[in-house]
Amino acid sequence: MTRTTISLPEDLLHRLRLVAANRRTSMATVIREAVERELDAERPQPRSLGVAESGLRDTSEQASDLRPKPR
C-alpha cells in the first residue's frame, strides 16, 4: 500500500474523525472505502458512438431534421 497526503477543510476533517470513531476504525479506512465507492460508481465514457448498425439508410438525414434551426 502507498501513502499519500490530502488536504481537507476543518469541517470535513471533523466529520471524518466522527465517522471513524463511530465505526471504531481508522480515518484511512473510511477514506479508502469512500474513494472505492466513488470510483466504482464512475462510468467509463464511450469510446465511440454508433457502434451498432440500425439498418436504416437515412439516419443522418433524420438527425439533421431534429436539430434546432439557427436564429
PQR file with spaces between the fields and no chain letter, atoms N, CA, C, O and H, PARSE charges and radii, in Angstrom:
ATOM       1  N    MET     1       0.853   -1.166    0.000 -0.4000 1.5000
ATOM       2  CA   MET     1       0.000    0.000    0.000 -0.0000 2.0000
ATOM       3  C    MET     1       0.899    1.230    0.000  0.5500 1.7000
ATOM       4  O    MET     1       1.958    1.246    0.627 -0.5500 1.4000
ATOM       5  N    THR     2       0.452    2.261   -0.719 -0.4000 1.5000
ATOM       6  CA   THR     2       1.204    3.504   -0.832 -0.0000 2.0000
ATOM       7  C    THR     2       0.554    4.583    0.018  0.5500 1.7000
ATOM       8  O    THR     2      -0.671    4.676    0.096 -0.5500 1.4000
ATOM       9  H    THR     2      -0.408    2.248   -1.229  0.4000 1.0000
ATOM      10  N    ARG     3       1.375    5.386    0.645 -0.4000 1.5000
ATOM      11  CA   ARG     3       0.870    6.507    1.452 -0.0000 2.0000
ATOM      12  C    ARG     3       0.714    7.725    0.572  0.5500 1.7000
ATOM      13  O    ARG     3       1.470    7.925   -0.378 -0.5500 1.4000
ATOM      14  H    ARG     3       2.371    5.311    0.582  0.4000 1.0000
ATOM      15  N    THR     4      -0.271    8.533    0.897 -0.4000 1.5000
ATOM      16  CA   THR     4      -0.470    9.807    0.207 -0.0000 2.0000
ATOM      17  C    THR     4      -0.973   10.842    1.202  0.5500 1.7000
ATOM      18  O    THR     4      -1.432   10.497    2.290 -0.5500 1.4000
ATOM      19  H    THR     4      -0.885    8.371    1.668  0.4000 1.0000
ATOM      20  N    THR     5      -0.885   12.075    0.833 -0.4000 1.5000
ATOM      21  CA   THR     5      -1.325   13.163    1.699 -0.0000 2.0000
ATOM      22  C    THR     5      -2.459   13.904    1.008  0.5500 1.7000
ATOM      23  O    THR     5      -2.382   14.190   -0.187 -0.5500 1.4000
ATOM      24  H    THR     5      -0.512   12.355   -0.051  0.4000 1.0000
ATOM      25  N    ILE     6      -3.507   14.215    1.754 -0.4000 1.5000
ATOM      26  CA   ILE     6      -4.611   15.005    1.218 -0.0000 2.0000
ATOM      27  C    ILE     6      -4.861   16.186    2.147  0.5500 1.7000
ATOM      28  O    ILE     6      -4.534   16.143    3.333 -0.5500 1.4000
ATOM      29  H    ILE     6      -3.570   13.983    2.724  0.4000 1.0000
ATOM      30  N    SER     7      -5.439   17.227    1.593 -0.4000 1.5000
ATOM      31  CA   SER     7      -5.815   18.399    2.380 -0.0000 2.0000
ATOM      32  C    SER     7      -7.331   18.440    2.466  0.5500 1.7000
ATOM      33  O    SER     7      -8.025   18.302    1.458 -0.5500 1.4000
ATOM      34  H    SER     7      -5.704   17.262    0.630  0.4000 1.0000
ATOM      35  N    LEU     8      -7.839   18.632    3.681 -0.4000 1.5000
ATOM      36  CA   LEU     8      -9.279   18.676    3.901 -0.0000 2.0000
ATOM      37  C    LEU     8      -9.643   19.936    4.673  0.5500 1.7000
ATOM      38  O    LEU     8      -8.884   20.379    5.536 -0.5500 1.4000
ATOM      39  H    LEU     8      -7.275   18.743    4.499  0.4000 1.0000
ATOM      40  N    PRO     9     -10.790   20.509    4.370 -0.5600 1.5000
ATOM      41  CA   PRO     9     -11.264   21.617    5.205  0.2800 2.0000
ATOM      42  C    PRO     9     -11.518   21.104    6.630  0.5500 1.7000
ATOM      43  O    PRO     9     -11.804   19.924    6.837 -0.5500 1.4000
ATOM      44  N    GLU    10     -11.410   21.999    7.591 -0.4000 1.5000
ATOM      45  CA   GLU    10     -11.558   21.615    9.001 -0.0000 2.0000
ATOM      46  C    GLU    10     -12.878   20.895    9.280  0.5500 1.7000
ATOM      47  O    GLU    10     -12.900   19.901   10.006 -0.5500 1.4000
ATOM      48  H    GLU    10     -11.178   22.957    7.424  0.4000 1.0000
ATOM      49  N    ASP    11     -13.978   21.391    8.707 -0.4000 1.5000
ATOM      50  CA   ASP    11     -15.278   20.774    8.985 -0.0000 2.0000
ATOM      51  C    ASP    11     -15.356   19.354    8.429  0.5500 1.7000
ATOM      52  O    ASP    11     -15.955   18.479    9.053 -0.5500 1.4000
ATOM      53  H    ASP    11     -13.960   22.199    8.118  0.4000 1.0000
ATOM      54  N    LEU    12     -14.757   19.120    7.263 -0.4000 1.5000
ATOM      55  CA   LEU    12     -14.757   17.774    6.687 -0.0000 2.0000
ATOM      56  C    LEU    12     -13.879   16.831    7.498  0.5500 1.7000
ATOM      57  O    LEU    12     -14.227   15.667    7.697 -0.5500 1.4000
ATOM      58  H    LEU    12     -14.270   19.831    6.757  0.4000 1.0000
ATOM      59  N    LEU    13     -12.755   17.330    7.959 -0.4000 1.5000
ATOM      60  CA   LEU    13     -11.875   16.532    8.805 -0.0000 2.0000
ATOM      61  C    LEU    13     -12.576   16.157   10.114  0.5500 1.7000
ATOM      62  O    LEU    13     -12.455   15.029   10.593 -0.5500 1.4000
ATOM      63  H    LEU    13     -12.472   18.275    7.798  0.4000 1.0000
ATOM      64  N    HIS    14     -13.302   17.104   10.677 -0.4000 1.5000
ATOM      65  CA   HIS    14     -14.050   16.834   11.904 -0.0000 2.0000
ATOM      66  C    HIS    14     -15.089   15.730   11.678  0.5500 1.7000
ATOM      67  O    HIS    14     -15.216   14.810   12.485 -0.5500 1.4000
ATOM      68  H    HIS    14     -13.401   18.020   10.288  0.4000 1.0000
ATOM      69  N    ARG    15     -15.829   15.837   10.568 -0.4000 1.5000
ATOM      70  CA   ARG    15     -16.835   14.814   10.256 -0.0000 2.0000
ATOM      71  C    ARG    15     -16.190   13.457   10.014  0.5500 1.7000
ATOM      72  O    ARG    15     -16.730   12.429   10.420 -0.5500 1.4000
ATOM      73  H    ARG    15     -15.726   16.585    9.912  0.4000 1.0000
ATOM      74  N    LEU    16     -15.030   13.451    9.351 -0.4000 1.5000
ATOM      75  CA   LEU    16     -14.300   12.209    9.098 -0.0000 2.0000
ATOM      76  C    LEU    16     -13.892   11.553   10.413  0.5500 1.7000
ATOM      77  O    LEU    16     -14.036   10.341   10.579 -0.5500 1.4000
ATOM      78  H    LEU    16     -14.591   14.286    9.021  0.4000 1.0000
ATOM      79  N    ARG    17     -13.388   12.348   11.338 -0.4000 1.5000
ATOM      80  CA   ARG    17     -12.991   11.804   12.649 -0.0000 2.0000
ATOM      81  C    ARG    17     -14.185   11.198   13.381  0.5500 1.7000
ATOM      82  O    ARG    17     -14.066   10.137   13.993 -0.5500 1.4000
ATOM      83  H    ARG    17     -13.271   13.332   11.204  0.4000 1.0000
ATOM      84  N    LEU    18     -15.340   11.871   13.318 -0.4000 1.5000
ATOM      85  CA   LEU    18     -16.539   11.353   13.983 -0.0000 2.0000
ATOM      86  C    LEU    18     -16.990   10.023   13.378  0.5500 1.7000
ATOM      87  O    LEU    18     -17.315    9.079   14.098 -0.5500 1.4000
ATOM      88  H    LEU    18     -15.436   12.732   12.820  0.4000 1.0000
ATOM      89  N    VAL    19     -17.003    9.964   12.051 -0.4000 1.5000
ATOM      90  CA   VAL    19     -17.425    8.721   11.385 -0.0000 2.0000
ATOM      91  C    VAL    19     -16.468    7.586   11.741  0.5500 1.7000
ATOM      92  O    VAL    19     -16.907    6.479   12.053 -0.5500 1.4000
ATOM      93  H    VAL    19     -16.739   10.731   11.466  0.4000 1.0000
ATOM      94  N    ALA    20     -15.183    7.853   11.696 -0.4000 1.5000
ATOM      95  CA   ALA    20     -14.197    6.818   12.023 -0.0000 2.0000
ATOM      96  C    ALA    20     -14.357    6.349   13.466  0.5500 1.7000
ATOM      97  O    ALA    20     -14.281    5.153   13.746 -0.5500 1.4000
ATOM      98  H    ALA    20     -14.827    8.753   11.442  0.4000 1.0000
ATOM      99  N    ALA    21     -14.575    7.277   14.368 -0.4000 1.5000
ATOM     100  CA   ALA    21     -14.752    6.913   15.780 -0.0000 2.0000
ATOM     101  C    ALA    21     -16.032    6.095   15.974  0.5500 1.7000
ATOM     102  O    ALA    21     -16.032    5.107   16.708 -0.5500 1.4000
ATOM     103  H    ALA    21     -14.637    8.249   14.141  0.4000 1.0000
ATOM     104  N    ASN    22     -17.121    6.505   15.317 -0.4000 1.5000
ATOM     105  CA   ASN    22     -18.381    5.760   15.442 -0.0000 2.0000
ATOM     106  C    ASN    22     -18.267    4.346   14.894  0.5500 1.7000
ATOM     107  O    ASN    22     -18.885    3.418   15.415 -0.5500 1.4000
ATOM     108  H    ASN    22     -17.121    7.308   14.721  0.4000 1.0000
ATOM     109  N    ARG    23     -17.486    4.188   13.856 -0.4000 1.5000
ATOM     110  CA   ARG    23     -17.298    2.859   13.246 -0.0000 2.0000
ATOM     111  C    ARG    23     -16.192    2.064   13.938  0.5500 1.7000
ATOM     112  O    ARG    23     -15.994    0.879   13.671 -0.5500 1.4000
ATOM     113  H    ARG    23     -16.984    4.941   13.432  0.4000 1.0000
ATOM     114  N    ARG    24     -15.484    2.743   14.825 -0.4000 1.5000
ATOM     115  CA   ARG    24     -14.338    2.126   15.517 -0.0000 2.0000
ATOM     116  C    ARG    24     -13.308    1.605   14.513  0.5500 1.7000
ATOM     117  O    ARG    24     -12.843    0.468   14.586 -0.5500 1.4000
ATOM     118  H    ARG    24     -15.645    3.706   15.041  0.4000 1.0000
ATOM     119  N    THR    25     -12.979    2.490   13.578 -0.4000 1.5000
ATOM     120  CA   THR    25     -11.985    2.166   12.567 -0.0000 2.0000
ATOM     121  C    THR    25     -11.126    3.405   12.340  0.5500 1.7000
ATOM     122  O    THR    25     -11.355    4.446   12.956 -0.5500 1.4000
ATOM     123  H    THR    25     -13.357    3.414   13.519  0.4000 1.0000
ATOM     124  N    SER    26     -10.158    3.294   11.473 -0.4000 1.5000
ATOM     125  CA   SER    26      -9.264    4.428   11.222 -0.0000 2.0000
ATOM     126  C    SER    26      -9.846    5.369   10.168  0.5500 1.7000
ATOM     127  O    SER    26     -10.709    4.992    9.375 -0.5500 1.4000
ATOM     128  H    SER    26      -9.972    2.449   10.972  0.4000 1.0000
ATOM     129  N    MET    27      -9.349    6.596   10.189 -0.4000 1.5000
ATOM     130  CA   MET    27      -9.772    7.548    9.164 -0.0000 2.0000
ATOM     131  C    MET    27      -9.330    7.051    7.792  0.5500 1.7000
ATOM     132  O    MET    27     -10.039    7.250    6.806 -0.5500 1.4000
ATOM     133  H    MET    27      -8.649    6.902   10.833  0.4000 1.0000
ATOM     134  N    ALA    28      -8.174    6.412    7.719 -0.4000 1.5000
ATOM     135  CA   ALA    28      -7.674    5.900    6.444 -0.0000 2.0000
ATOM     136  C    ALA    28      -8.637    4.872    5.850  0.5500 1.7000
ATOM     137  O    ALA    28      -8.855    4.853    4.638 -0.5500 1.4000
ATOM     138  H    ALA    28      -7.598    6.250    8.520  0.4000 1.0000
ATOM     139  N    THR    29      -9.207    4.027    6.691 -0.4000 1.5000
ATOM     140  CA   THR    29     -10.157    3.028    6.209 -0.0000 2.0000
ATOM     141  C    THR    29     -11.414    3.698    5.661  0.5500 1.7000
ATOM     142  O    THR    29     -11.922    3.308    4.610 -0.5500 1.4000
ATOM     143  H    THR    29      -9.030    4.042    7.675  0.4000 1.0000
ATOM     144  N    VAL    30     -11.908    4.697    6.368 -0.4000 1.5000
ATOM     145  CA   VAL    30     -13.102    5.421    5.908 -0.0000 2.0000
ATOM     146  C    VAL    30     -12.814    6.090    4.563  0.5500 1.7000
ATOM     147  O    VAL    30     -13.650    6.052    3.661 -0.5500 1.4000
ATOM     148  H    VAL    30     -11.495    5.014    7.222  0.4000 1.0000
ATOM     149  N    ILE    31     -11.654    6.693    4.427 -0.4000 1.5000
ATOM     150  CA   ILE    31     -11.280    7.365    3.179 -0.0000 2.0000
ATOM     151  C    ILE    31     -11.160    6.350    2.047  0.5500 1.7000
ATOM     152  O    ILE    31     -11.684    6.577    0.957 -0.5500 1.4000
ATOM     153  H    ILE    31     -10.975    6.724    5.160  0.4000 1.0000
ATOM     154  N    ARG    32     -10.471    5.227    2.294 -0.4000 1.5000
ATOM     155  CA   ARG    32     -10.331    4.195    1.256 -0.0000 2.0000
ATOM     156  C    ARG    32     -11.682    3.692    0.784  0.5500 1.7000
ATOM     157  O    ARG    32     -11.908    3.533   -0.416 -0.5500 1.4000
ATOM     158  H    ARG    32     -10.045    5.042    3.180  0.4000 1.0000
ATOM     159  N    GLU    33     -12.595    3.437    1.740 -0.4000 1.5000
ATOM     160  CA   GLU    33     -13.928    2.947    1.372 -0.0000 2.0000
ATOM     161  C    GLU    33     -14.692    3.985    0.552  0.5500 1.7000
ATOM     162  O    GLU    33     -15.373    3.635   -0.412 -0.5500 1.4000
ATOM     163  H    GLU    33     -12.412    3.566    2.715  0.4000 1.0000
ATOM     164  N    ALA    34     -14.583    5.256    0.930 -0.4000 1.5000
ATOM     165  CA   ALA    34     -15.287    6.319    0.204 -0.0000 2.0000
ATOM     166  C    ALA    34     -14.725    6.479   -1.210  0.5500 1.7000
ATOM     167  O    ALA    34     -15.484    6.640   -2.166 -0.5500 1.4000
ATOM     168  H    ALA    34     -14.030    5.540    1.714  0.4000 1.0000
ATOM     169  N    VAL    35     -13.412    6.436   -1.340 -0.4000 1.5000
ATOM     170  CA   VAL    35     -12.792    6.561   -2.660 -0.0000 2.0000
ATOM     171  C    VAL    35     -13.172    5.365   -3.531  0.5500 1.7000
ATOM     172  O    VAL    35     -13.472    5.523   -4.714 -0.5500 1.4000
ATOM     173  H    VAL    35     -12.796    6.306   -0.564  0.4000 1.0000
ATOM     174  N    GLU    36     -13.159    4.190   -2.953 -0.4000 1.5000
ATOM     175  CA   GLU    36     -13.519    2.989   -3.715 -0.0000 2.0000
ATOM     176  C    GLU    36     -14.969    3.056   -4.201  0.5500 1.7000
ATOM     177  O    GLU    36     -15.253    2.719   -5.350 -0.5500 1.4000
ATOM     178  H    GLU    36     -12.916    4.061   -1.991  0.4000 1.0000
ATOM     179  N    ARG    37     -15.889    3.493   -3.328 -0.4000 1.5000
ATOM     180  CA   ARG    37     -17.300    3.635   -3.735 -0.0000 2.0000
ATOM     181  C    ARG    37     -17.433    4.635   -4.873  0.5500 1.7000
ATOM     182  O    ARG    37     -18.157    4.395   -5.839 -0.5500 1.4000
ATOM     183  H    ARG    37     -15.658    3.767   -2.395  0.4000 1.0000
ATOM     184  N    GLU    38     -16.743    5.738   -4.755 -0.4000 1.5000
ATOM     185  CA   GLU    38     -16.812    6.784   -5.787 -0.0000 2.0000
ATOM     186  C    GLU    38     -16.278    6.277   -7.125  0.5500 1.7000
ATOM     187  O    GLU    38     -16.880    6.521   -8.170 -0.5500 1.4000
ATOM     188  H    GLU    38     -16.155    5.933   -3.970  0.4000 1.0000
ATOM     189  N    LEU    39     -15.163    5.581   -7.091 -0.4000 1.5000
ATOM     190  CA   LEU    39     -14.576    5.085   -8.331 -0.0000 2.0000
ATOM     191  C    LEU    39     -15.396    3.949   -8.933  0.5500 1.7000
ATOM     192  O    LEU    39     -15.466    3.826  -10.156 -0.5500 1.4000
ATOM     193  H    LEU    39     -14.674    5.382   -6.242  0.4000 1.0000
ATOM     194  N    ASP    40     -16.010    3.126   -8.107 -0.4000 1.5000
ATOM     195  CA   ASP    40     -16.876    2.059   -8.615 -0.0000 2.0000
ATOM     196  C    ASP    40     -18.108    2.629   -9.301  0.5500 1.7000
ATOM     197  O    ASP    40     -18.634    2.029  -10.238 -0.5500 1.4000
ATOM     198  H    ASP    40     -15.953    3.227   -7.114  0.4000 1.0000
ATOM     199  N    ALA    41     -18.569    3.785   -8.835 -0.4000 1.5000
ATOM     200  CA   ALA    41     -19.766    4.403   -9.411 -0.0000 2.0000
ATOM     201  C    ALA    41     -19.461    5.143  -10.708  0.5500 1.7000
ATOM     202  O    ALA    41     -20.373    5.460  -11.471 -0.5500 1.4000
ATOM     203  H    ALA    41     -18.141    4.272   -8.074  0.4000 1.0000
ATOM     204  N    GLU    42     -18.202    5.416  -10.956 -0.4000 1.5000
ATOM     205  CA   GLU    42     -17.803    6.146  -12.169 -0.0000 2.0000
ATOM     206  C    GLU    42     -18.001    5.258  -13.388  0.5500 1.7000
ATOM     207  O    GLU    42     -17.493    4.138  -13.445 -0.5500 1.4000
ATOM     208  H    GLU    42     -17.461    5.158  -10.336  0.4000 1.0000
ATOM     209  N    ARG    43     -18.745    5.770  -14.359 -0.4000 1.5000
ATOM     210  CA   ARG    43     -18.981    5.021  -15.590 -0.0000 2.0000
ATOM     211  C    ARG    43     -17.971    5.456  -16.641  0.5500 1.7000
ATOM     212  O    ARG    43     -17.737    6.651  -16.821 -0.5500 1.4000
ATOM     213  H    ARG    43     -19.157    6.680  -14.312  0.4000 1.0000
ATOM     214  N    PRO    44     -17.371    4.493  -17.335 -0.5600 1.5000
ATOM     215  CA   PRO    44     -16.431    4.880  -18.388  0.2800 2.0000
ATOM     216  C    PRO    44     -17.169    5.566  -19.541  0.5500 1.7000
ATOM     217  O    PRO    44     -18.296    5.197  -19.872 -0.5500 1.4000
ATOM     218  N    GLN    45     -16.534    6.552  -20.137 -0.4000 1.5000
ATOM     219  CA   GLN    45     -17.112    7.249  -21.271 -0.0000 2.0000
ATOM     220  C    GLN    45     -17.031    6.352  -22.503  0.5500 1.7000
ATOM     221  O    GLN    45     -16.036    5.653  -22.696 -0.5500 1.4000
ATOM     222  H    GLN    45     -15.619    6.852  -19.867  0.4000 1.0000
ATOM     223  N    PRO    46     -18.066    6.368  -23.333 -0.5600 1.5000
ATOM     224  CA   PRO    46     -17.996    5.545  -24.550  0.2800 2.0000
ATOM     225  C    PRO    46     -16.880    6.046  -25.457  0.5500 1.7000
ATOM     226  O    PRO    46     -16.650    7.250  -25.572 -0.5500 1.4000
ATOM     227  N    ARG    47     -16.195    5.112  -26.096 -0.4000 1.5000
ATOM     228  CA   ARG    47     -15.101    5.485  -26.989 -0.0000 2.0000
ATOM     229  C    ARG    47     -15.623    5.973  -28.333  0.5500 1.7000
ATOM     230  O    ARG    47     -14.980    6.780  -29.004 -0.5500 1.4000
ATOM     231  H    ARG    47     -16.383    4.134  -26.003  0.4000 1.0000
ATOM     232  N    SER    48     -16.784    5.481  -28.714 -0.4000 1.5000
ATOM     233  CA   SER    48     -17.353    5.931  -29.979 -0.0000 2.0000
ATOM     234  C    SER    48     -18.864    5.811  -29.907  0.5500 1.7000
ATOM     235  O    SER    48     -19.412    5.105  -29.061 -0.5500 1.4000
ATOM     236  H    SER    48     -17.306    4.825  -28.168  0.4000 1.0000
ATOM     237  N    LEU    49     -19.512    6.504  -30.798 -0.4000 1.5000
ATOM     238  CA   LEU    49     -20.963    6.437  -30.889 -0.0000 2.0000
ATOM     239  C    LEU    49     -21.324    5.686  -32.159  0.5500 1.7000
ATOM     240  O    LEU    49     -20.514    5.588  -33.081 -0.5500 1.4000
ATOM     241  H    LEU    49     -19.067    7.078  -31.485  0.4000 1.0000
ATOM     242  N    GLY    50     -22.527    5.162  -32.205 -0.4000 1.5000
ATOM     243  CA   GLY    50     -22.955    4.460  -33.406 -0.0000 2.0000
ATOM     244  C    GLY    50     -22.257    3.133  -33.592  0.5500 1.7000
ATOM     245  O    GLY    50     -21.847    2.794  -34.702 -0.5500 1.4000
ATOM     246  H    GLY    50     -23.184    5.241  -31.456  0.4000 1.0000
ATOM     247  N    VAL    51     -22.120    2.384  -32.525 -0.4000 1.5000
ATOM     248  CA   VAL    51     -21.412    1.118  -32.577 -0.0000 2.0000
ATOM     249  C    VAL    51     -22.220    0.072  -33.328  0.5500 1.7000
ATOM     250  O    VAL    51     -21.651   -0.794  -33.994 -0.5500 1.4000
ATOM     251  H    VAL    51     -22.453    2.660  -31.623  0.4000 1.0000
ATOM     252  N    ALA    52     -23.527    0.145  -33.226 -0.4000 1.5000
ATOM     253  CA   ALA    52     -24.379   -0.848  -33.867 -0.0000 2.0000
ATOM     254  C    ALA    52     -24.974   -0.301  -35.158  0.5500 1.7000
ATOM     255  O    ALA    52     -25.078    0.910  -35.351 -0.5500 1.4000
ATOM     256  H    ALA    52     -23.988    0.848  -32.685  0.4000 1.0000
ATOM     257  N    GLU    53     -25.351   -1.197  -36.012 -0.4000 1.5000
ATOM     258  CA   GLU    53     -25.969   -0.802  -37.276 -0.0000 2.0000
ATOM     259  C    GLU    53     -27.476   -0.880  -37.121  0.5500 1.7000
ATOM     260  O    GLU    53     -28.013   -1.900  -36.691 -0.5500 1.4000
ATOM     261  H    GLU    53     -25.267   -2.181  -35.855  0.4000 1.0000
ATOM     262  N    SER    54     -28.160    0.210  -37.476 -0.4000 1.5000
ATOM     263  CA   SER    54     -29.613    0.254  -37.312 -0.0000 2.0000
ATOM     264  C    SER    54     -30.342   -0.368  -38.494  0.5500 1.7000
ATOM     265  O    SER    54     -31.499   -0.771  -38.378 -0.5500 1.4000
ATOM     266  H    SER    54     -27.724    1.039  -37.825  0.4000 1.0000
ATOM     267  N    GLY    55     -29.655   -0.445  -39.635 -0.4000 1.5000
ATOM     268  CA   GLY    55     -30.316   -0.955  -40.825 -0.0000 2.0000
ATOM     269  C    GLY    55     -31.004    0.147  -41.616  0.5500 1.7000
ATOM     270  O    GLY    55     -31.492   -0.099  -42.719 -0.5500 1.4000
ATOM     271  H    GLY    55     -28.715   -0.118  -39.729  0.4000 1.0000
ATOM     272  N    LEU    56     -31.051    1.351  -41.074 -0.4000 1.5000
ATOM     273  CA   LEU    56     -31.679    2.470  -41.761 -0.0000 2.0000
ATOM     274  C    LEU    56     -30.625    3.214  -42.578  0.5500 1.7000
ATOM     275  O    LEU    56     -29.476    3.339  -42.155 -0.5500 1.4000
ATOM     276  H    LEU    56     -30.654    1.551  -40.178  0.4000 1.0000
ATOM     277  N    ARG    57     -31.022    3.705  -43.744 -0.4000 1.5000
ATOM     278  CA   ARG    57     -30.083    4.401  -44.613 -0.0000 2.0000
ATOM     279  C    ARG    57     -30.148    5.927  -44.452  0.5500 1.7000
ATOM     280  O    ARG    57     -29.241    6.627  -44.901 -0.5500 1.4000
ATOM     281  H    ARG    57     -31.956    3.604  -44.087  0.4000 1.0000
ATOM     282  N    ASP    58     -31.199    6.448  -43.823 -0.4000 1.5000
ATOM     283  CA   ASP    58     -31.376    7.899  -43.732 -0.0000 2.0000
ATOM     284  C    ASP    58     -31.216    8.429  -42.305  0.5500 1.7000
ATOM     285  O    ASP    58     -31.830    9.434  -41.947 -0.5500 1.4000
ATOM     286  H    ASP    58     -31.936    5.879  -43.459  0.4000 1.0000
ATOM     287  N    THR    59     -30.415    7.777  -41.510 -0.4000 1.5000
ATOM     288  CA   THR    59     -30.245    8.165  -40.105 -0.0000 2.0000
ATOM     289  C    THR    59     -29.699    9.587  -39.982  0.5500 1.7000
ATOM     290  O    THR    59     -30.176   10.357  -39.149 -0.5500 1.4000
ATOM     291  H    THR    59     -29.916    6.961  -41.801  0.4000 1.0000
ATOM     292  N    SER    60     -28.711    9.945  -40.794 -0.4000 1.5000
ATOM     293  CA   SER    60     -28.137   11.285  -40.692 -0.0000 2.0000
ATOM     294  C    SER    60     -29.142   12.345  -41.109  0.5500 1.7000
ATOM     295  O    SER    60     -29.165   13.435  -40.537 -0.5500 1.4000
ATOM     296  H    SER    60     -28.324    9.319  -41.471  0.4000 1.0000
ATOM     297  N    GLU    61     -29.967   12.044  -42.093 -0.4000 1.5000
ATOM     298  CA   GLU    61     -30.994   12.999  -42.503 -0.0000 2.0000
ATOM     299  C    GLU    61     -32.018   13.192  -41.384  0.5500 1.7000
ATOM     300  O    GLU    61     -32.439   14.317  -41.110 -0.5500 1.4000
ATOM     301  H    GLU    61     -29.949   11.159  -42.558  0.4000 1.0000
ATOM     302  N    GLN    62     -32.411   12.112  -40.748 -0.4000 1.5000
ATOM     303  CA   GLN    62     -33.365   12.217  -39.637 -0.0000 2.0000
ATOM     304  C    GLN    62     -32.763   13.045  -38.504  0.5500 1.7000
ATOM     305  O    GLN    62     -33.452   13.868  -37.900 -0.5500 1.4000
ATOM     306  H    GLN    62     -32.070   11.199  -40.970  0.4000 1.0000
ATOM     307  N    ALA    63     -31.495   12.833  -38.219 -0.4000 1.5000
ATOM     308  CA   ALA    63     -30.841   13.572  -37.136 -0.0000 2.0000
ATOM     309  C    ALA    63     -30.780   15.061  -37.462  0.5500 1.7000
ATOM     310  O    ALA    63     -30.976   15.900  -36.583 -0.5500 1.4000
ATOM     311  H    ALA    63     -30.935   12.166  -38.709  0.4000 1.0000
ATOM     312  N    SER    64     -30.507   15.391  -38.729 -0.4000 1.5000
ATOM     313  CA   SER    64     -30.430   16.812  -39.080 -0.0000 2.0000
ATOM     314  C    SER    64     -31.800   17.472  -39.000  0.5500 1.7000
ATOM     315  O    SER    64     -31.886   18.674  -38.750 -0.5500 1.4000
ATOM     316  H    SER    64     -30.348   14.710  -39.444  0.4000 1.0000
ATOM     317  N    ASP    65     -32.866   16.717  -39.205 -0.4000 1.5000
ATOM     318  CA   ASP    65     -34.219   17.264  -39.075 -0.0000 2.0000
ATOM     319  C    ASP    65     -34.546   17.595  -37.626  0.5500 1.7000
ATOM     320  O    ASP    65     -35.355   18.484  -37.361 -0.5500 1.4000
ATOM     321  H    ASP    65     -32.796   15.741  -39.408  0.4000 1.0000
ATOM     322  N    LEU    66     -33.926   16.888  -36.687 -0.4000 1.5000
ATOM     323  CA   LEU    66     -34.210   17.086  -35.264 -0.0000 2.0000
ATOM     324  C    LEU    66     -33.412   18.245  -34.669  0.5500 1.7000
ATOM     325  O    LEU    66     -33.768   18.766  -33.612 -0.5500 1.4000
ATOM     326  H    LEU    66     -33.269   16.165  -36.902  0.4000 1.0000
ATOM     327  N    ARG    67     -32.326   18.651  -35.350 -0.4000 1.5000
ATOM     328  CA   ARG    67     -31.509   19.743  -34.835 -0.0000 2.0000
ATOM     329  C    ARG    67     -32.267   21.066  -34.889  0.5500 1.7000
ATOM     330  O    ARG    67     -32.997   21.320  -35.847 -0.5500 1.4000
ATOM     331  H    ARG    67     -32.037   18.227  -36.208  0.4000 1.0000
ATOM     332  N    PRO    68     -32.106   21.897  -33.888 -0.5600 1.5000
ATOM     333  CA   PRO    68     -32.787   23.199  -33.928  0.2800 2.0000
ATOM     334  C    PRO    68     -32.222   24.059  -35.051  0.5500 1.7000
ATOM     335  O    PRO    68     -31.027   24.015  -35.343 -0.5500 1.4000
ATOM     336  N    LYS    69     -33.072   24.820  -35.659 -0.4000 1.5000
ATOM     337  CA   LYS    69     -32.664   25.738  -36.740 -0.0000 2.0000
ATOM     338  C    LYS    69     -31.987   26.955  -36.130  0.5500 1.7000
ATOM     339  O    LYS    69     -32.414   27.428  -35.076 -0.5500 1.4000
ATOM     340  H    LYS    69     -34.043   24.856  -35.422  0.4000 1.0000
ATOM     341  N    PRO    70     -30.937   27.476  -36.768 -0.5600 1.5000
ATOM     342  CA   PRO    70     -30.270   28.669  -36.240  0.2800 2.0000
ATOM     343  C    PRO    70     -31.203   29.879  -36.289  0.5500 1.7000
ATOM     344  O    PRO    70     -32.093   29.950  -37.137 -0.5500 1.4000
ATOM     345  N    ARG    71     -30.998   30.819  -35.386 -0.4000 1.5000
ATOM     346  CA   ARG    71     -31.846   32.021  -35.334 -0.0000 2.0000
ATOM     347  C    ARG    71     -31.517   32.980  -36.433  0.5500 1.7000
ATOM     348  O    ARG    71     -32.135   34.040  -36.533 -0.5500 1.4000
ATOM     349  H    ARG    71     -30.276   30.762  -34.697  0.4000 1.0000
